Amino acid sequence: MNIKFKMPKFGRKLTGGGFLKELLLTILATTISIVLTFGTAHFLDLRQADQARRQTAMMLIHDIDESVAVLDRLAEGEEKQKSAIQYVIDHFDQIESLPEDTLLTAVSMLGTTFLDGNYFDDSKEKVFNSGQETWKNLDDVSFVDNMESFYEGRHYVETMLTQSPHFKYPMSQEEYYDRVVQIHTSDPSPRAFCITLLKEKLSDPKIKYYIDYSSYRARFLRQYAQSWKRLSNRNKFIMNIDDEELAEYIKKSQRSGRTVSKSDIIGHWEYEVSGKDMQYYDFTKSGTFSMKSISHYANPFYSGDIIVTSTYGGKWDINGDSLTLNFSPATAKTKVDRSGVTYRAEMRDSFETFISRHFQEDQLAEMGRKQLESVKKITYAISINKAGDKFELGHRVTDDSGNESENYFYFKRSKK
């Protein structure tokens, strides 16, 4: 409905009543205009404040969920290690014939040369503690109290993981490394290392106690994970945030760029796996793709790198914001280049044994075919930058316990 206000015609003669009437109409029109202007601005400000509040809340709730996933992974690892080492103990008289993967999992319970003391990402916590503006923005005392309780509990859990003797490996990093070096010089095979170490260490009372305490560690992790799940659900209820809205927030916050069309991806791309290790992809107009993976393997008893080149192919397609790769297992091939490797004369037998065990081309190609047969098809979330020379792949992985994690891979157009 359109409302028209009759404005006074200044300069003409008006009676007292007429003048007052037109003056009131002018004031009314001006007042309505002001109310509409400032009312609309106030409404937009409130809407933006509510959106900011919900975005902050979802960021913090997602931080709880990510921390839950960390504890679930640690608990699952603990349970797998306990199961493996208990199996070794129960079949100790047959240890020489036990599966190598069981032996490796059992040994992983004793020590490691790769310690990581940072279990949780604290970037969201820093935002939460950045000042009163964040708390004011949240505008809910219960939610703020819950987050304070969560971060206090997470600090305690991290202290337990990094400082409690119940959670520390029974073999120190230095001792474990010394044993790796000592055993490796006599026999570089993983099986020999595991058997020698387990035979020596499973009679140690300290290690026996650590193994027996495994159930406590797993229960501790599961209990805190469950309490944090309840806290996450409580916060979602308080802020009236459902799982679908949170999933959409996570998707938007973790991805950038624009939707990819088929024409965008046609051509040559490369992905840096690590250092010198690279992958090269070729996407064709006909909907087929090929991949070449180049990996470099170093070892303490030889100089230079063994270079393994693996290739495979299949068909690709894009639907919406998803890239689907359908693999063809029959295309898997492997080449091993050892021409750049040198070693001392006395290491020749060890080197040749190492090659025969781990770098047989037929064996590696067969492993590649079996892996492709087990995967068959994989779908990635895909987006591309404005320049069209880089794209991002996101892949969600669910482990045996139902925990989900997102992995991201960044490709750029290849000059090769």
C-alpha positions as CSV (number, residue, x, y, z in Angstrom):
1,M,0.0,0.0,0.0
2,N,1.4,3.4,-1.0
3,I,0.8,6.3,1.5
4,K,1.0,9.8,0.2
5,F,1.3,12.8,2.5
6,K,0.2,16.2,1.3
7,M,2.9,18.7,2.1
8,P,2.0,22.3,2.9
9,K,2.2,24.9,0.2
10,F,4.3,27.6,1.7
11,G,3.6,31.1,0.5
12,R,-0.2,30.8,0.4
13,K,-2.5,32.2,3.0
14,L,-3.7,29.7,5.6
15,T,-6.2,30.0,8.4
16,G,-5.1,29.1,11.8
17,G,-6.7,25.6,11.6
18,G,-5.4,24.9,8.2
19,F,-1.9,25.9,9.1
20,L,-1.9,23.7,12.1
21,K,-3.3,20.7,10.2
22,E,-0.6,21.0,7.5
23,L,2.2,21.5,10.1
24,L,1.0,18.3,11.9
25,L,1.0,16.4,8.7
26,T,4.6,17.5,8.0
27,I,5.8,16.5,11.4
28,L,4.0,13.2,11.1
29,A,5.6,12.4,7.7
30,T,9.1,13.4,9.1
31,T,8.6,11.3,12.2
32,I,7.5,8.2,10.2
33,S,10.5,8.6,7.9
34,I,12.9,8.8,10.9
35,V,11.3,5.8,12.6
36,L,11.4,3.7,9.4
37,T,15.1,4.7,8.8
38,F,16.4,4.0,12.3
39,G,14.0,1.1,12.9
40,T,15.2,-0.7,9.8
41,A,18.9,0.0,10.7
42,H,18.2,-1.3,14.3
43,F,16.5,-4.4,12.9
44,L,19.5,-5.1,10.7
45,D,21.9,-4.5,13.6
46,L,20.0,-7.0,15.7
47,R,19.9,-9.5,12.9
48,Q,23.7,-9.2,12.3
49,A,24.3,-9.5,16.1
50,D,22.2,-12.7,16.2
51,Q,24.1,-14.1,13.3
52,A,27.4,-13.3,14.9
53,R,26.3,-14.8,18.1
54,R,25.3,-18.0,16.4
55,Q,28.5,-18.2,14.4
56,T,30.6,-17.8,17.6
57,A,28.5,-20.4,19.4
58,M,28.8,-22.9,16.5
59,M,32.6,-22.3,16.3
60,L,32.9,-23.2,20.0
61,I,30.6,-26.2,19.9
62,H,32.6,-27.5,16.9
63,D,35.7,-27.1,19.1
64,I,34.1,-29.4,21.7
65,D,33.2,-32.0,19.0
66,E,36.7,-31.9,17.5
67,S,38.2,-32.5,21.0
68,V,35.8,-35.4,21.5
69,A,37.1,-36.9,18.2
70,V,40.7,-36.6,19.5
71,L,39.8,-38.5,22.7
72,D,37.9,-41.2,20.8
73,R,40.9,-41.8,18.5
74,L,43.2,-42.0,21.5
75,A,40.9,-44.5,23.3
76,E,40.5,-46.6,20.2
77,G,44.3,-46.7,19.7
78,E,44.8,-47.7,23.3
79,E,42.3,-50.5,23.0
80,K,43.9,-51.8,19.7
81,Q,47.4,-51.7,21.3
82,K,46.1,-53.6,24.4
83,S,44.4,-56.2,22.3
84,A,47.5,-56.8,20.2
85,I,50.0,-57.0,23.1
86,Q,47.7,-59.2,25.1
87,Y,47.5,-61.5,22.1
88,V,51.3,-61.6,22.0
89,I,51.4,-62.4,25.7
90,D,48.9,-65.2,25.3
91,H,50.8,-66.7,22.4
92,F,54.3,-65.9,23.5
93,D,55.6,-69.4,22.7
94,Q,54.5,-68.8,19.1
95,I,55.8,-65.2,18.8
96,E,58.1,-66.1,15.8
97,S,55.0,-66.9,13.7
98,L,52.6,-64.2,14.8
99,P,51.4,-61.7,12.1
100,E,53.7,-58.8,11.6
101,D,50.9,-56.2,11.9
102,T,50.0,-57.6,15.3
103,L,53.7,-57.4,16.4
104,L,54.0,-53.8,15.2
105,T,50.8,-52.7,17.0
106,A,52.0,-54.4,20.2
107,V,55.4,-52.7,20.0
108,S,53.7,-49.3,19.4
109,M,52.4,-49.6,23.0
110,L,55.9,-49.6,24.5
111,G,57.4,-46.4,23.0
112,T,57.9,-44.2,20.0
113,T,60.5,-41.8,18.4
114,F,57.7,-39.4,17.4
115,L,56.2,-37.6,20.4
116,D,53.5,-35.0,20.0
117,G,52.6,-33.0,23.0
118,N,49.9,-30.9,21.3
119,Y,46.8,-33.0,21.4
120,F,44.2,-30.1,20.9
121,D,44.0,-27.1,18.7
122,D,43.6,-24.1,21.1
123,S,42.9,-21.4,18.5
124,K,39.2,-21.4,19.3
125,E,39.9,-21.2,23.0
126,K,42.0,-18.1,22.5
127,V,39.1,-16.5,20.7
128,F,36.8,-17.4,23.6
129,N,39.3,-15.9,26.1
130,S,40.1,-12.9,24.0
131,G,37.9,-10.5,25.9
132,Q,34.6,-9.6,27.3
133,E,33.3,-8.7,23.8
134,T,33.1,-12.4,23.0
135,W,31.2,-13.3,26.1
136,K,28.9,-10.3,25.5
137,N,28.3,-11.4,22.0
138,L,27.3,-14.8,23.2
139,D,24.8,-13.2,25.6
140,D,24.0,-16.4,27.5
141,V,25.5,-17.1,30.9
142,S,24.8,-20.9,30.8
143,F,26.6,-21.2,27.5
144,V,29.6,-19.2,28.7
145,D,29.8,-21.2,31.9
146,N,29.7,-24.5,30.0
147,M,32.6,-23.4,27.7
148,E,34.6,-22.3,30.7
149,S,34.0,-25.7,32.3
150,F,35.0,-27.5,29.0
151,Y,38.3,-25.6,28.6
152,E,39.2,-26.2,32.2
153,G,38.5,-29.9,31.8
154,R,40.5,-30.0,28.5
155,H,43.5,-28.5,30.2
156,Y,43.3,-31.2,32.9
157,V,43.1,-34.0,30.3
158,E,46.0,-32.6,28.3
159,T,48.1,-32.4,31.5
160,M,47.3,-36.0,32.2
161,L,48.2,-37.1,28.7
162,T,51.6,-35.3,28.7
163,Q,52.7,-35.5,32.4
164,S,51.0,-38.4,34.2
165,P,53.2,-41.5,34.4
166,H,50.1,-43.6,33.7
167,F,50.0,-42.1,30.2
168,K,53.7,-41.9,29.4
169,Y,55.2,-44.6,27.3
170,P,57.1,-47.1,29.5
171,M,60.2,-46.7,27.3
172,S,61.5,-43.2,27.1
173,Q,62.0,-41.7,23.6
174,E,65.8,-41.9,24.1
175,E,65.7,-45.6,25.2
176,Y,63.3,-46.6,22.4
177,Y,65.5,-44.8,19.8
178,D,68.7,-46.6,21.1
179,R,66.9,-50.0,20.8
180,V,65.8,-49.2,17.3
181,V,69.4,-48.4,16.3
182,Q,70.8,-51.4,18.1
183,I,68.4,-53.9,16.6
184,H,68.3,-52.4,13.2
185,T,72.0,-52.7,12.7
186,S,71.8,-56.5,13.2
187,D,68.5,-57.1,11.2
188,P,66.6,-54.2,9.5
189,S,63.4,-56.1,9.2
190,P,60.4,-54.8,11.2
191,R,59.5,-58.4,12.3
192,A,62.9,-59.0,13.8
193,F,62.8,-55.6,15.6
194,C,59.4,-56.4,17.1
195,I,60.2,-59.9,18.2
196,T,63.6,-58.9,19.8
197,L,62.1,-56.0,21.7
198,L,59.0,-57.8,22.9
199,K,61.0,-60.8,24.1
200,E,63.2,-58.4,26.1
201,K,60.6,-56.0,27.5
202,L,57.5,-58.0,28.3
203,S,59.1,-59.4,31.5
204,D,59.8,-55.9,32.8
205,P,57.6,-55.1,35.8
206,K,57.2,-51.5,34.7
207,I,56.0,-52.5,31.3
208,K,53.6,-55.1,32.8
209,Y,52.1,-52.4,35.0
210,Y,51.7,-50.1,32.0
211,I,49.9,-52.8,30.0
212,D,47.6,-53.7,33.0
213,Y,46.8,-50.0,33.4
214,S,45.6,-49.8,29.8
215,S,41.9,-50.3,30.7
216,Y,42.1,-47.3,33.0
217,R,43.5,-45.1,30.4
218,A,40.9,-46.1,27.8
219,R,38.1,-45.6,30.4
220,F,39.4,-42.2,31.4
221,L,39.5,-41.1,27.7
222,R,36.0,-42.5,27.0
223,Q,34.5,-40.9,30.1
224,Y,35.8,-37.5,29.3
225,A,34.7,-37.9,25.6
226,Q,31.2,-38.8,26.7
227,S,30.9,-35.9,29.2
228,W,32.0,-33.5,26.4
229,K,29.5,-34.9,24.0
230,R,26.8,-34.2,26.6
231,L,28.1,-30.7,27.0
232,S,28.1,-30.2,23.2
233,N,24.4,-31.3,23.1
234,R,23.6,-29.1,26.0
235,N,25.1,-26.0,24.3
236,K,23.3,-26.8,21.0
237,F,20.0,-27.0,22.9
238,I,20.7,-23.7,24.8
239,M,21.5,-21.9,21.5
240,N,18.8,-23.6,19.5
241,I,21.3,-25.0,17.0
242,D,20.5,-28.3,15.2
243,D,22.9,-30.7,13.7
244,E,22.1,-29.6,10.1
245,E,22.9,-26.0,10.8
246,L,26.2,-26.9,12.5
247,A,27.1,-29.2,9.6
248,E,26.5,-26.3,7.2
249,Y,28.6,-24.0,9.3
250,I,31.5,-26.5,9.3
251,K,31.2,-27.0,5.6
252,K,31.3,-23.2,4.9
253,S,34.0,-22.5,7.4
254,Q,36.4,-25.1,6.1
255,R,35.9,-24.5,2.4
256,S,36.6,-21.5,0.2
257,G,36.6,-20.7,-3.5
258,R,33.9,-21.3,-6.1
259,T,32.1,-24.3,-7.4
260,V,34.0,-26.3,-10.0
261,S,32.8,-27.0,-13.5
262,K,34.0,-29.9,-15.6
263,S,35.9,-27.5,-17.9
264,D,37.8,-26.1,-14.9
265,I,39.5,-29.3,-14.0
266,I,40.4,-30.6,-17.4
267,G,44.2,-30.6,-17.7
268,H,47.3,-31.3,-15.7
269,W,47.5,-30.9,-11.9
270,E,50.1,-31.6,-9.2
271,Y,50.0,-32.2,-5.5
272,E,52.9,-32.0,-3.2
273,V,52.7,-35.0,-0.8
274,S,55.8,-34.2,1.2
275,G,59.2,-32.7,0.3
276,K,60.3,-34.4,-2.9
277,D,57.3,-36.8,-3.1
278,M,54.8,-35.7,-5.7
279,Q,51.6,-36.7,-7.4
280,Y,50.6,-35.7,-10.9
281,Y,47.0,-35.9,-12.2
282,D,45.8,-35.6,-15.8
283,F,42.0,-35.1,-16.3
284,T,40.8,-35.5,-19.9
285,K,37.7,-34.2,-21.7
286,S,36.5,-37.8,-22.3
287,G,36.1,-38.3,-18.5
288,T,39.2,-40.4,-17.8
289,F,42.1,-39.6,-15.5
290,S,45.6,-40.9,-14.8
291,M,47.8,-40.4,-11.8
292,K,51.5,-40.7,-11.3
293,S,52.9,-40.9,-7.8
294,I,56.7,-40.4,-7.2
295,S,58.0,-41.4,-3.8
296,H,61.5,-41.2,-2.4
297,Y,62.7,-43.7,0.2
298,A,65.8,-43.1,2.3
299,N,67.4,-45.6,4.8
300,P,70.2,-45.4,7.4
301,F,72.3,-48.1,5.7
302,Y,72.5,-46.6,2.2
303,S,73.0,-43.2,0.7
304,G,70.6,-41.6,-1.9
305,D,66.9,-42.5,-2.4
306,I,65.1,-45.4,-3.8
307,I,62.5,-43.9,-6.1
308,V,59.1,-45.6,-6.6
309,T,56.8,-44.5,-9.3
310,S,53.3,-45.7,-9.2
311,T,50.6,-45.1,-11.9
312,Y,46.9,-45.8,-12.1
313,G,43.8,-44.5,-13.8
314,G,40.1,-44.5,-14.0
315,K,37.1,-42.3,-14.7
316,W,36.1,-39.0,-13.1
317,D,33.0,-36.9,-12.9
318,I,31.7,-33.7,-11.2
319,N,28.3,-33.4,-9.7
320,G,27.6,-30.1,-7.9
321,D,30.5,-29.5,-5.5
322,S,31.7,-33.1,-5.5
323,L,34.4,-34.8,-7.6
324,T,34.1,-38.6,-7.9
325,L,37.0,-40.8,-9.0
326,N,36.2,-44.3,-10.1
327,F,39.5,-46.3,-10.1
328,S,40.5,-49.1,-12.5
329,P,42.6,-51.6,-10.5
330,A,44.0,-53.2,-13.7
331,T,45.8,-49.9,-14.5
332,A,48.0,-50.1,-11.4
333,K,51.7,-50.3,-12.3
334,T,54.9,-49.7,-10.3
335,K,58.6,-48.9,-11.2
336,V,61.5,-49.0,-8.8
337,D,64.6,-47.0,-9.5
338,R,67.6,-47.8,-7.3
339,S,70.2,-46.3,-9.5
340,G,70.9,-43.4,-7.2
341,V,71.6,-45.5,-4.2
342,T,75.1,-46.3,-2.9
343,Y,76.2,-48.3,0.2
344,R,79.2,-49.7,1.9
345,A,80.5,-53.1,0.7
346,E,79.7,-54.8,4.0
347,M,76.0,-53.6,3.7
348,R,75.4,-55.3,0.4
349,D,73.6,-58.4,1.8
350,S,71.5,-56.3,4.1
351,F,70.6,-53.9,1.2
352,E,69.7,-56.7,-1.2
353,T,67.6,-58.4,1.5
354,F,65.8,-55.0,2.2
355,I,65.1,-54.6,-1.5
356,S,63.8,-58.1,-1.9
357,R,61.4,-57.7,1.0
358,H,60.0,-54.2,0.3
359,F,60.7,-53.1,-3.2
360,Q,59.7,-55.8,-5.6
361,E,57.9,-54.2,-8.5
362,D,55.4,-57.0,-9.0
363,Q,54.6,-57.1,-5.3
364,L,54.1,-53.3,-5.0
365,A,51.9,-53.3,-8.2
366,E,49.8,-56.1,-6.7
367,M,49.4,-54.2,-3.4
368,G,48.3,-51.2,-5.5
369,R,45.7,-53.2,-7.3
370,K,44.3,-54.7,-4.1
371,Q,44.1,-51.3,-2.5
372,L,42.2,-49.9,-5.6
373,E,39.9,-52.9,-5.5
374,S,39.1,-52.2,-1.8
375,V,38.5,-48.5,-2.5
376,K,36.7,-48.7,-5.9
377,K,35.3,-45.2,-5.8
378,I,36.0,-42.1,-3.7
379,T,34.1,-38.8,-3.6
380,Y,35.7,-35.5,-2.6
381,A,34.2,-32.1,-1.9
382,I,35.8,-29.7,-4.4
383,S,36.2,-26.0,-4.9
384,I,38.5,-23.9,-7.0
385,N,40.0,-20.4,-6.6
386,K,39.1,-17.4,-8.7
387,A,42.2,-17.7,-10.9
388,G,41.3,-21.3,-11.7
389,D,44.9,-22.5,-11.1
390,K,44.3,-24.1,-7.6
391,F,41.7,-26.4,-6.3
392,E,40.9,-27.9,-2.9
393,L,39.7,-31.4,-2.2
394,G,38.0,-32.3,1.1
395,H,37.5,-35.9,2.1
396,R,35.6,-37.0,5.2
397,V,36.8,-40.2,6.8
398,T,34.9,-42.3,9.4
399,D,36.9,-44.7,11.6
400,D,35.8,-48.0,13.1
401,S,34.3,-46.1,16.1
402,G,32.2,-43.8,14.0
403,N,34.4,-40.8,14.5
404,E,34.7,-38.5,11.6
405,S,37.6,-36.3,10.4
406,E,38.1,-34.1,7.4
407,N,41.2,-34.1,5.3
408,Y,42.1,-31.4,2.8
409,F,44.4,-31.6,-0.3
410,Y,45.5,-28.6,-2.4
411,F,46.4,-29.0,-6.1
412,K,47.9,-26.5,-8.5
413,R,48.1,-26.5,-12.3
414,S,51.2,-28.4,-13.4
415,K,53.7,-26.9,-15.8
416,K,54.8,-30.4,-16.8
